[in-house]
Amino acid sequence: MEERENRTESEELVFRGMTLDDVGTIVQIERESFTAPWSEEAFRTELTQNHFARYMVLERDGAILGYGGMWLIVDEAHVTNIAIREPYRGQGLGELLLRELMRTASWLGAKRMTLEVRVSNNTAQSLYRKLGFYPSGLRPRYYSDNQEDALIMWAELEPDAKDADSETAGAAELSEE
């Protein structure tokens, strides 16, 4: 996989493709973030066997602050997970991470992006709406921990030419091993 760092305006934050070496830290963030976290094996499988999967990390000074993942199928991207370490929440990092996922998906040819969010998670829904996502349906009893419904949301992605803005587009093509 081609390595290419994508820096935000602050120059200290770096987006890069997730590697197998990151999985231990990613699982810790999963456990901090979700009541039904993915396992280490699930992430290893995503990185090594799922050719639709793309995962990135957001780091500062070599420390992973968060991560996001998606599946790219034809011209659509499906966000699988996005999470920020607990001490760094509320600082806009989730928004930066989702914007980078959206840019990368567009750069890789996606025209639309979808995700599911708990109907009770108003904070996340507000962020998603801010970035252009709109509700399109419900998945009843989607979450296994409490049978909560998931709100399905979609966003149209801005076209992103592969040679335009190469500083931020692509995030090293995200974990394509």
Backbone hydrogen bonds in HBPLUS format (Angstrom, degrees):
<---DONOR---> <-ACCEPTOR-->    atom                        ^
c    i                          cat <-CA-CA->   ^        H-A-AA   ^      H-
h    n   atom  resd res      DA  || num        DHA   H-A  angle D-A-AA Bond
n    s   type  num  typ     dist DA aas  dist angle  dist       angle   num
A0006-ASN N   A0015-PHE O   3.33 MM   9  5.23 160.5  2.37 147.0 149.9     1
A0015-PHE N   A0006-ASN O   3.00 MM   9  5.23 161.3  2.03 146.7 152.8     2
A0011-GLU N   A0008-THR O   3.12 MM   3  5.59 165.2  2.14 117.8 122.4     3
A0014-VAL N   A0059-GLU O   2.78 MM  45  5.23 157.7  1.83 153.2 159.9     4
A0059-GLU N   A0014-VAL O   2.82 MM  45  5.23 163.8  1.85 150.8 156.4     5
A0016-ARG N   A0057-VAL O   3.10 MM  41  5.58 151.3  2.18 148.6 155.9     6
A0057-VAL N   A0016-ARG O   2.82 MM  41  5.58 158.6  1.86 162.7 170.2     7
A0018-MET N   A0055-TYR O   2.97 MM  37  5.42 167.8  1.98 123.9 125.2     8
A0022-ASP N   A0019-THR O   2.99 MM   3  5.38 150.9  2.07 109.3 118.1     9
A0023-VAL N   A0020-LEU O   3.21 MM   3  5.44 156.4  2.26 108.7 115.3    10
A0025-THR N   A0022-ASP O   3.09 MM   3  5.64 117.8  2.49 116.2 129.5    11
A0026-ILE N   A0022-ASP O   3.01 MM   4  6.18 159.9  2.05 153.8 160.0    12
A0027-VAL N   A0023-VAL O   2.89 MM   4  6.08 158.5  1.93 156.8 160.7    13
A0028-GLN N   A0024-GLY O   3.22 MM   4  6.53 149.7  2.32 140.0 147.8    14
A0029-ILE N   A0025-THR O   3.05 MM   4  6.42 156.1  2.11 150.5 156.4    15
A0030-GLU N   A0026-ILE O   2.86 MM   4  6.17 154.3  1.93 149.2 157.1    16
A0031-ARG N   A0027-VAL O   2.98 MM   4  6.24 158.4  2.03 148.4 152.9    17
A0032-GLU N   A0028-GLN O   3.05 MM   4  6.36 147.1  2.16 144.5 153.6    18
A0033-SER N   A0029-ILE O   3.02 MM   4  6.09 134.6  2.24 142.4 154.6    19
A0033-SER N   A0030-GLU O   3.06 MM   3  5.09 130.6  2.32  95.8 109.5    20
A0034-PHE N   A0030-GLU O   2.88 MM   4  5.80 156.5  1.93 164.3 165.2    21
A0043-PHE N   A0039-SER O   3.24 MM   4  6.65 158.1  2.29 149.8 153.9    22
A0044-ARG N   A0040-GLU O   2.95 MM   4  6.25 161.4  1.99 153.6 159.5    23
A0045-THR N   A0041-GLU O   2.88 MM   4  6.05 159.3  1.92 151.1 156.3    24
A0046-GLU N   A0042-ALA O   2.96 MM   4  6.20 159.5  2.00 146.3 152.2    25
A0047-LEU N   A0043-PHE O   2.95 MM   4  6.18 161.4  1.99 153.7 157.7    26
A0048-THR N   A0044-ARG O   2.99 MM   4  6.10 144.2  2.12 145.0 154.4    27
A0049-GLN N   A0045-THR O   2.77 MM   4  5.29 158.7  1.81 150.6 153.9    28
A0053-ALA N   A0050-ASN O   3.09 MM   3  5.47 155.1  2.16 112.0 119.2    29
A0072-LEU N   A0052-PHE O   2.74 MM  20  5.13 160.0  1.78 143.9 146.0    30
A0054-ARG N   A0070-MET O   2.80 MM  16  5.42 148.8  1.89 165.5 170.5    31
A0070-MET N   A0054-ARG O   2.85 MM  16  5.42 151.0  1.93 154.5 164.1    32
A0056-MET N   A0068-GLY O   2.87 MM  12  5.51 164.1  1.89 163.7 168.5    33
A0068-GLY N   A0056-MET O   2.99 MM  12  5.51 155.6  2.05 148.2 152.3    34
A0058-LEU N   A0066-GLY O   2.91 MM   8  5.20 163.1  1.94 138.2 137.3    35
A0065-LEU N   A0058-LEU O   2.73 MM   7  5.65 165.8  1.75 157.8 163.0    36
A0066-GLY N   A0058-LEU O   3.34 MM   8  5.20 147.5  2.45 141.9 142.0    37
A0060-ARG N   A0063-ALA O   2.92 MM   3  5.32 153.0  2.00 145.7 149.9    38
A0063-ALA N   A0060-ARG O   2.90 MM   3  5.32 166.2  1.92 122.8 125.0    39
A0085-ARG N   A0065-LEU O   2.68 MM  20  5.44 174.9  1.68 162.1 162.3    40
A0067-TYR N   A0083-ALA O   2.92 MM  16  5.68 151.5  2.00 156.8 165.8    41
A0083-ALA N   A0067-TYR O   2.96 MM  16  5.68 161.0  1.99 163.1 166.4    42
A0069-GLY N   A0081-ASN O   2.77 MM  12  5.29 150.0  1.86 159.4 155.8    43
A0080-THR N   A0069-GLY O   2.90 MM  11  5.39 153.1  1.98 119.1 127.7    44
A0071-TRP N   A0078-HIS O   2.86 MM   7  5.12 149.4  1.95 135.5 144.2    45
A0078-HIS N   A0071-TRP O   2.84 MM   7  5.12 157.3  1.89 146.5 154.2    46
A0073-ILE N   A0076-GLU O   2.88 MM   3  5.42 161.8  1.92 164.5 168.2    47
A0076-GLU N   A0073-ILE O   2.98 MM   3  5.42 160.1  2.02 128.9 135.5    48
A0111-LYS N   A0075-ASP O   2.69 MM  36  5.44 168.7  1.70 139.8 137.9    49
A0077-ALA N   A0112-ARG O   2.93 MM  35  6.30 153.6  2.00 145.8 154.5    50
A0114-THR N   A0077-ALA O   2.80 MM  37  6.31 151.2  1.88 157.1 167.0    51
A0079-VAL N   A0114-THR O   2.86 MM  35  6.23 164.2  1.88 172.2 167.7    52
A0088-TYR N   A0085-ARG O   2.97 MM   3  5.62 150.0  2.06 122.2 131.2    53
A0089-ARG N   A0086-GLU O   3.28 MM   3  5.50 173.3  2.28 114.7 116.6    54
A0096-LEU N   A0092-GLY O   3.10 MM   4  6.43 160.1  2.14 146.9 152.1    55
A0097-LEU N   A0093-LEU O   2.87 MM   4  6.07 161.2  1.91 150.7 155.8    56
A0098-LEU N   A0094-GLY O   2.90 MM   4  6.11 163.5  1.93 149.8 154.0    57
A0099-ARG N   A0095-GLU O   2.87 MM   4  6.03 161.9  1.90 153.1 158.6    58
A0100-GLU N   A0096-LEU O   2.96 MM   4  6.18 152.5  2.04 145.1 152.6    59
A0101-LEU N   A0097-LEU O   2.93 MM   4  6.26 154.7  1.99 148.6 155.8    60
A0102-MET N   A0098-LEU O   2.89 MM   4  6.14 158.9  1.94 150.9 156.6    61
A0103-ARG N   A0099-ARG O   2.87 MM   4  6.16 159.6  1.91 149.8 155.1    62
A0104-THR N   A0100-GLU O   2.86 MM   4  5.98 164.9  1.88 150.6 155.2    63
A0105-ALA N   A0101-LEU O   2.84 MM   4  5.99 162.6  1.87 150.2 155.3    64
A0106-SER N   A0102-MET O   3.02 MM   4  6.19 162.0  2.05 147.6 152.3    65
A0107-TRP N   A0103-ARG O   2.86 MM   4  6.07 161.1  1.89 150.1 155.9    66
A0108-LEU N   A0104-THR O   2.90 MM   4  6.13 141.1  2.05 146.2 156.8    67
A0110-ALA N   A0105-ALA O   2.84 MM   5  5.26 159.1  1.88 149.9 142.7    68
A0109-GLY N   A0106-SER O   2.91 MM   3  5.06 161.0  1.95 109.4 113.9    69
A0157-LEU N   A0111-LYS O   2.80 MM  46  5.20 177.0  1.80 139.4 139.1    70
A0113-MET N   A0155-ALA O   2.86 MM  42  5.27 153.8  1.93 152.4 159.1    71
A0155-ALA N   A0113-MET O   2.82 MM  42  5.27 140.1  1.98 151.8 159.7    72
A0115-LEU N   A0153-MET O   3.05 MM  38  5.53 144.2  2.19 150.4 155.1    73
A0153-MET N   A0115-LEU O   2.96 MM  38  5.53 167.6  1.98 162.7 164.4    74
A0117-VAL N   A0151-LEU O   3.03 MM  34  5.28 145.1  2.16 136.7 147.6    75
A0151-LEU N   A0117-VAL O   2.73 MM  34  5.28 169.3  1.74 162.7 159.8    76
A0121-ASN N   A0118-ARG O   3.04 MM   3  5.24 158.5  2.08 109.0 115.8    77
A0119-VAL N   A0149-ASP O   3.26 MM  30  6.04 155.8  2.32 151.7 147.5    78
A0122-ASN N   A0120-SER O   3.03 MM   2  5.80 129.6  2.30 107.1  92.5    79
A0125-GLN N   A0121-ASN O   3.08 MM   4  6.33 165.3  2.10 151.5 156.2    80
A0126-SER N   A0122-ASN O   2.93 MM   4  6.01 153.1  2.00 144.2 150.6    81
A0127-LEU N   A0123-THR O   3.19 MM   4  6.53 157.4  2.24 147.1 152.3    82
A0128-TYR N   A0124-ALA O   2.89 MM   4  6.18 168.0  1.91 160.0 163.1    83
A0129-ARG N   A0125-GLN O   2.90 MM   4  6.10 159.9  1.94 150.5 155.7    84
A0130-LYS N   A0126-SER O   2.98 MM   4  6.18 156.8  2.04 145.5 152.2    85
A0131-LEU N   A0127-LEU O   3.10 MM   4  6.43 141.3  2.25 147.1 157.3    86
A0131-LEU N   A0128-TYR O   3.16 MM   3  5.18 127.3  2.45  94.8 108.0    87
A0133-PHE N   A0128-TYR O   2.86 MM   5  5.20 158.9  1.90 149.4 142.5    88
A0132-GLY N   A0129-ARG O   2.95 MM   3  5.07 162.7  1.98 111.6 113.9    89
A0134-TYR N   A0154-TRP O   2.73 MM  20  5.45 148.3  1.83 149.4 158.0    90
A0154-TRP N   A0134-TYR O   2.95 MM  20  5.45 155.8  2.01 147.9 151.6    91
A0136-SER N   A0152-ILE O   2.79 MM  16  5.60 156.3  1.84 158.6 155.9    92
A0152-ILE N   A0137-GLY O   2.82 MM  15  5.16 173.2  1.82 141.9 143.8    93
A0139-ARG N   A0150-ALA O   2.78 MM  11  4.99 153.9  1.84 145.4 152.7    94
A0150-ALA N   A0139-ARG O   2.97 MM  11  4.99 159.8  2.01 134.2 140.5    95
A0143-TYR N   A0148-GLU O   3.13 MM   5  5.34 175.5  2.13 156.1 157.4    96
A0147-GLN N   A0143-TYR O   2.72 MM   4  4.97 129.0  1.98 152.5 163.2    97
A0164-ALA N   A0161-ALA O   3.02 MM   3  5.16 149.9  2.11 105.7 115.2    98
A0168-THR N   A0165-ASP O   3.07 MM   3  5.97 150.4  2.16 125.0 129.8    99
A0169-ALA N   A0165-ASP O   3.07 MM   4  6.11 160.0  2.11 155.5 160.8   100
A0173-GLU N   A0170-GLY O   2.68 MM   3  5.11 136.8  1.86 120.3 133.8   101
A0174-LEU N   A0171-ALA O   2.99 MM   3  5.73 167.1  2.01 126.8 129.9   102
